Amino acid sequence: MIKFNNKGFTFIELIVVIAIFAIVLAIALPRFSSFLGNERKELVIFKAYIETVVNNSFVNCKTNYLCINLSKYEDKDKDLKFTDYQYSVSNSLVVYELIDGKFIQSKSQLLKPRNFSSSFILSAVILEGDKIITSGNVLIPFYSDGSSEGFKIKVASDGSTVIFTKNKNNKTVQIQDEV
């Protein structure tokens, strides 16, 4: 009597599984790579930018002012302390120094103004005491000892909300998904 070993897959079954796998990859890979390419890149850049402001203040023994631009220029009255174009750009970060009573954009190459794409929206700043700001410009001082005011920044990114938290005496920024 001849016994057959039926413990494996046939060649046709393997071809079908490989074809299904290829179709799933063809659909999912572009979405996955665009997620890694844009959203993750901007999350990392945003976090690193804020930490660079902290480090620059500490290393150079000066106070830097991070300006978080939440809304469009047309939606607010322009503050006369700021005279540069960058102040009016929405969804961006700019670092200023207070020199002779005027806010001047930082000359540091690391602290150049940073604009973010429309898929990465700076939606709110939450200051200590739970004061929520959703429009206009928010100015946060970073002191020479490495401290700053504590704050959270809500960012809407591709359908989800991410919160960046900077505690008063901590030099790093924490990232968490909103629950």
URPE-V328772 format. One record per pair of residues at least 12 apart in sequence whose C-alpha atoms are under 7 Angstrom apart, sorted by the first residue. I is the first residue (numbers start at 1). GAP is how many residues later the second one is. If there is no record, write none. Layout:
i: {I/I}
gap: {GAP/GAP}
This chain:
i: {39/47/51/51/51/54/54/54/55/57/57/57/57/58/58/58/61/62/62/63/63/63/63/63/64/64/64/64/64/64/65/65/65/65/65/65/65/66/66/66/66/66/66/66/67/67/67/67/67/67/67/68/68/68/68/68/68/69/69/69/69/69/69/69/69/70/70/70/70/70/70/70/70/71/71/71/71/72/72/72/73/73/76/81/81/82/91/91/91/91/92/92/92/93/93/93/94/94/94/95/95/119/119/120/120/120/121/121/121/122/122/122/123/123/123/124/124/125/125/125/125/126/126/126/127/127/127/128/128/146/147/147/147/147/148/148/149/150/150/150/151/151/151/152/152/152/153/161/161/162/162/162/162/163/163/163/163/164}
gap: {118/126/120/121/122/88/92/117/91/85/86/87/89/86/87/88/83/81/82/34/78/79/80/81/31/32/33/77/78/79/30/31/32/74/75/76/77/27/28/29/30/73/74/75/26/27/28/70/71/72/73/24/25/26/69/70/71/20/21/22/23/24/67/68/69/20/21/52/53/64/65/66/67/19/20/64/65/16/17/18/15/16/60/21/22/21/24/25/30/31/22/23/24/20/21/22/18/19/20/16/18/38/39/35/36/37/34/35/36/32/33/34/31/32/33/29/30/26/27/28/29/25/26/27/23/24/25/22/23/25/21/22/23/24/20/21/19/16/17/18/14/15/16/12/13/14/12/16/17/13/14/15/16/12/13/14/15/12}
